[in-house]
Amino acid sequence: MESYEVTIGNTTYPVKCLENLCGHSMLPYKIHAGKSVHIVANNRSDLRMEEGEQYAIETFGTTGRGYTFEEEEDCSHYMRKFNLKDS
């Protein structure tokens, strides 16, 4: 990310990365291919990028708490399930 703050109206807010979303590896016709790239440093993974792999590096900035959450009534992120058979 290029900035640590954003001004909305007359108020300046700090901007930080969402800690529980990641970038990811990609394969032909499968954009979410398995390997995750954390956007906030951590010691939770020992996976390494390998030559020839492709990745989507996504920083997901927020002026909120820094985490996403799922609720039945209000969901803000969606992903296609690739293992489903067409009806």
Buried (B, 14 or more C-beta within 10 A) or exposed (E): EEEEEEEEEEEEEEBBBBBEBBBBBBEEEEBBBEBBBBBBEEEEEEEEEEEEEEBEEEEBBBBEEBEBEEEEEEEEEEEEEEEEEEE
